[in-house]
Amino acid sequence: MQEETQRRTAEIEPRTVLMVEQSRLLDLANDAIFVRNADDRISYWNHGAERLYGWTAEEALGSLTHELLHTRFPVPLRDMAAADRWEGELVQFKRDGSEITVASRWTTLRDGQGRYAGLLEINTDITARKRAEDAARRLSARILTLQDEERRRIARELHDSLGQYLASLKVNLDLLSRDGNAAQREGLFSECLSTVERCLTETRTISYLLHPPLLDEAGFELAAQWYVEGFAQRTGFQVEMDLPAELGRLDPDMEVALFRVLQEALTNVHRHSGGSKVRIVLRVDDGQAQLEVTDNGRGISPERLHRLRDGSSGTGVGLAGMRERIHEFGGSFEIRSALQETTVRVAIPLRRSSEGTRQDASAA
């Protein structure tokens, strides 16, 4: 049997050498290229394979591919080998034990009688891309879940506040439509006016929390002050805010990004910090805007902090959203945490709005 294998291998040797010589060019693309003989042992192992998997050519040659790479195949191996060509994704393992996903292209090698004699395999590492795709899918699913939760919350608030007020208003209007003495009618009319005022207040509050008009009309400074005052009243946190004396208007998209970061950071402080104080600092200098939100809470464990910084799954869509918003502007996003303090810091290259630029020029 061994002699037959050697004879068949010798028959395809010239063809294999030619293909190998051609495949050397793919080293520049960092692809892993290797050849299996009819016994599934490695007979060629290029530099790209050394870089990707960690074994040198001397170590890999003669090894069984399964013992080396422990490949998980999407279909039976015999079906893949029966075809002249095959393309797909494979899960394999490197020398250090780490799992990778590769885009694999196979070409079947045959001897002079057309019998199976081996495979030429070209693999491209797509692990990072697959992780990014998986993270994007998880993020999309999380966004949809949060969207549904937000809709339920808004619906509940509308039912519990506006719905109750409007129901009360309807009852009073029904009573007003009936005969009654002047005093009763006057009291019902006054109560209707009060209910309408509460409806307007609730509607304005819900609308402002979704997107404050001040952000568009007056800019980040006034919108942030309004939101922080409301946050302090709703949560009982002591909030200290330090803004530039003459901030002016920034680029509208930048103002929205900074405001959303502030919203999300304060939401996380309220939900997770267990603290009582928050300090907010905005600096605009050196060609960038820097926003810091620091609380005096319990801090974040080193393990979770590593996951947050790494953008790993399970860190929540809010932080991922903040990070993406800032990266869209070419900025940086950072989380620092000590025993009783956590700081979220973002920095965005400065872009003034055309209105702000004109104001700066006229002031000068």
C-alpha positions, -999 to +999 in steps of 0.1 A: +000+000+000+028+024+009+045+017-025+013+024-043+010+057-025+045+067-033+040+058-069+008+079-072+026+108-054+055+106-078+031+108-107+017+141-097+050+155-084+057+178-114+021+192-113+024+197-075+057+215-078+043+238-104+012+246-083+034+251-052+057+275-071+027+295-082+012+295-047+044+311-033+031+344-047+002+343-023+026+346+007+024+383+001-014+381+009-007+363+042-028+333+030-020+299+044-013+275+016-005+238+021-008+205+001-021+172+015-011+140-002-034+110-007-028+099+029-039+133+042-004+141+053+011+176+047+036+177+019+039+215+015+035+243+041+041+279+030+051+309+051+016+321+053+006+289+070+035+293+094+023+328+103-013+318+107-011+285+125+022+288+144+039+256+132+070+259+110+072+240+077+097+215+093+072+208+121+041+205+098+055+184+070+044+148+072+018+155+098-018+145+095-039+176+089-066+166+114-040+160+142-024+193+135-054+216+129-084+197+143-106+211+116-144+212+120-160+205+086-194+218+077-201+187+055-185+152+054-149+153+044-154+126+017-180+148+000-156+178-001-127+156-014-149+141-041-154+175-058-127+191-079-131+224-061-147+235-028-151+268-011-165+275+023-157+284+060-139+261+084-132+263+121-096+253+130-072+256+159-037+272+160-007+259+178-015+280+209-049+264+211-069+294+200-098+289+176-100+306+142-124+307+113-109+306+078-123+311+043-110+279+026-105+271-011-097+235-020-084+222-053-084+184-058-051+169-071-054+138-093-028+114-107-024+104-144-053+080-141-076+106-126-075+091-092-076+112-060-040+121-050-044+150-026-055+185-021-042+220-024-058+242+003-057+280+006-070+295+038-076+331+047-081+341+084-115+357+087-118+354+125-119+391+132-145+396+105-167+368+118-165+382+153-174+416+140-204+401+121-215+382+152-211+413+174-231+433+148-259+407+148-260+407+186-260+445+187-289+446+162-309+422+182-301+441+214-312+474+197-345+458+186-350+445+222-343+479+237-365+496+211-394+473+222-386+480+258-386+518+252-419+516+233-434+497+262-421+522+287-434+552+267-468+534+262-469+527+300-461+563+308-487+576+284-513+553+299-504+560+335-501+598+331-518+612+300-543+584+298-555+589+334-556+627+330-576+625+298-600+599+314-606+623+343-610+652+318-637+632+299-656+625+331-656+661+341-667+673+306-696+648+307-707+663+340-704+698+326-727+688+298-754+680+323-775+704+342-760+716+375-756+746+397-732+774+389-708+765+417-705+728+406-699+739+370-673+764+380-655+738+401-656+712+373-643+738+348-614+747+370-605+711+375-606+706+337-582+734+332-559+720+358-560+685+341-553+700+307-523+718+322-510+685+337-514+669+303-494+696+286-466+693+312-464+655+309-464+657+271-436+683+272-416+662+296-418+631+275-410+650+243-381+667+259-366+635+272-368+619+237-352+649+220-350+683+238-359+712+215-332+732+233-306+711+217-316+723+183-325+758+193-299+768+218-272+741+216-255+716+239-249+740+268-285+749+276-298+714+267-272+698+291-281+722+319-318+714+315-312+677+314-288+676+343-313+696+365-340+672+357-317+642+364-308+656+398-345+661+407-356+627+395-327+607+411-316+627+441-280+627+428-258+657+436-246+669+402-217+694+396-213+706+361-184+726+347-188+740+312-168+766+294-178+802+301-185+809+264-191+776+247-210+789+217-225+765+191-207+734+180-214+713+149-250+701+153-242+664+149-214+668+174-238+684+199-262+655+195-234+630+200-222+648+232-257+650+245-264+613+239-232+604+256-241+625+286-276+609+287-263+574+285-235+580+310-259+595+336-284+566+330-256+542+337-246+561+368-281+560+382-286+523+374-252+508+383-229+531+403-246+530+437-232+565+443-246+598+452-226+624+433-217+631+397-192+656+382-196+666+346-168+685+329-166+698+293-134+713+279-131+727+245-094+733+236-065+720+216-088+715+187-111+690+204-141+688+228-136+666+259-165+654+280-160+636+313-187+621+336-174+609+369-193+593+398-184+584+433-200+549+431-187+514+437-165+513+406-161+485+381-143+452+385-111+447+365-127+418+345-158+438+335-137+469+328-116+449+304-147+437+286-161+472+284-129+486+270-126+457+246-162+461+234-170+424+241-204+410+239-227+414+270-215+450+277-248+465+266-259+485+236-256+518+254-219+518+257-216+503+222-237+531+209-216+557+227-184+542+213-198+541+177-211+577+179-177+590+190-157+569+164-179+584+137-162+617+144-127+602+147-128+607+184-118+585+214-138+567+241-124+557+274-136+542+307-115+545+339-125+530+372-110+530+407-123+516+440-150+543+445-149+563+412-157+557+376-151+581+347-164+580+312-143+602+289-148+611+253-129+634+230-140+646+196-120+667+171-136+701+172-159+712+144-178+745+149-211+751+132-213+779+106-234+799+130-208+794+158-180+804+135-198+836+125-204+844+162-167+838+170-156+861+142-180+889+152-169+887+188-132+890+177 
